[in-house]
Amino acid sequence: MNIHEAIRNRRTIHSFKTDKVLPNIINRAIDAANQAPCHRLSFPWRFTNINSKDRSLLIQLAIKMKFGTLSQEHEDINVKRLITKMTNPSHLIVASQICSKDPKQTLEDYAACACAIQNLCLSLIADGVGSKWSTAKYISSKETYQITKIDPSNEKVIGFLWIGYGEPSKKINRPNISSVYREN
Ligand SMILES: Cc1cc2nc3c(=O)[nH]c(=O)nc-3n(C[C@H](O)[C@H](O)[C@H](O)COP(=O)(O)O)c2cc1C
């Protein structure tokens, strides 16, 4: 798959199957992420591959934050749906950004991290693997830092990257090129 096809084929996956992604595909995607541009050679991106025990803890946290105290009905439908959603993907990789005291550097570093994440997703789709960048509420909770062992004084969690096989969601109508590009 060439770069043009990868850009067009990459779509957010909302519903993953349970099939596992081979480690060499993940390693290749991390290497692609690490090729992203960054200003002042800050290399601000970090990726943490979450093991199954810690993923279970994150699932419990997401349930607690989303549903609080549960009624039996919630447990039967919505909780099970959330558990399936967070259990099915082959990998969960947490993307974080190294903190900077300089606001301009922080902005540029976030841009660089976004480039890195896009590179990662493009590498995955070139290997036939889907992904989703999620910024759900629980990603910035104190417990998430504790579970993932990410030091909040040094790094900011900017996304959960869900990785695996699944069908892309329905087609999105993108803006016409004429509405996003001008030639003066
Ligand atoms: C910074 C960022 C955060 C996102 N967070 C979420 C999220 O929390 N939940 C979600 O369902 N999708 C999330 N997405 C995916 C977008 O909703 C998705 O990219 C958009 O619908 C366009 O679909 P596409 O990726 O298939 O082109 C996020 C995407 C980006 C770039």
PDBQT file of the ligand as one rigid body, heavy atoms in Angstrom, charges set to zero:
ROOT
HETATM    1  C1  LIG A 201      -7.354  14.287  19.005  1.00  0.00    +0.000 C 
HETATM    2  C2  LIG A 201      -8.425  13.285  18.680  1.00  0.00    +0.000 A 
HETATM    3  C3  LIG A 201      -9.218  12.783  19.699  1.00  0.00    +0.000 A 
HETATM    4  C4  LIG A 201     -10.209  11.848  19.436  1.00  0.00    +0.000 A 
HETATM    5  N1  LIG A 201     -10.953  11.336  20.472  1.00  0.00    +0.000 NA
HETATM    6  C5  LIG A 201     -11.945  10.466  20.207  1.00  0.00    +0.000 A 
HETATM    7  C6  LIG A 201     -12.725   9.939  21.267  1.00  0.00    +0.000 A 
HETATM    8  O1  LIG A 201     -12.513  10.231  22.443  1.00  0.00    +0.000 OA
HETATM    9  N2  LIG A 201     -13.719   9.083  20.949  1.00  0.00    +0.000 N 
HETATM   10  C7  LIG A 201     -13.977   8.722  19.651  1.00  0.00    +0.000 A 
HETATM   11  O2  LIG A 201     -14.910   7.948  19.431  1.00  0.00    +0.000 OA
HETATM   12  N3  LIG A 201     -13.225   9.179  18.631  1.00  0.00    +0.000 NA
HETATM   13  C8  LIG A 201     -12.216  10.029  18.877  1.00  0.00    +0.000 A 
HETATM   14  N4  LIG A 201     -11.436  10.497  17.857  1.00  0.00    +0.000 N 
HETATM   15  C9  LIG A 201     -11.675  10.005  16.498  1.00  0.00    +0.000 C 
HETATM   16  C10 LIG A 201     -12.454  11.023  15.699  1.00  0.00    +0.000 C 
HETATM   17  O3  LIG A 201     -13.763  11.122  16.191  1.00  0.00    +0.000 OA
HETATM   18  C11 LIG A 201     -12.396  10.574  14.237  1.00  0.00    +0.000 C 
HETATM   19  O4  LIG A 201     -11.083  10.784  13.784  1.00  0.00    +0.000 OA
HETATM   20  C12 LIG A 201     -13.354  11.331  13.363  1.00  0.00    +0.000 C 
HETATM   21  O5  LIG A 201     -14.655  10.884  13.591  1.00  0.00    +0.000 OA
HETATM   22  C13 LIG A 201     -13.032  11.170  11.885  1.00  0.00    +0.000 C 
HETATM   23  O6  LIG A 201     -13.073   9.816  11.538  1.00  0.00    +0.000 OA
HETATM   24  P1  LIG A 201     -11.847   9.107  10.819  1.00  0.00    +0.000 P 
HETATM   25  O7  LIG A 201     -10.733   9.005  11.832  1.00  0.00    +0.000 OA
HETATM   26  O8  LIG A 201     -12.363   7.742  10.423  1.00  0.00    +0.000 OA
HETATM   27  O9  LIG A 201     -11.438   9.937   9.651  1.00  0.00    +0.000 OA
HETATM   28  C14 LIG A 201     -10.427  11.409  18.100  1.00  0.00    +0.000 A 
HETATM   29  C15 LIG A 201      -9.620  11.921  17.069  1.00  0.00    +0.000 A 
HETATM   30  C16 LIG A 201      -8.638  12.847  17.346  1.00  0.00    +0.000 A 
HETATM   31  C17 LIG A 201      -7.773  13.375  16.222  1.00  0.00    +0.000 C 
ENDROOT
TORSDOF 0
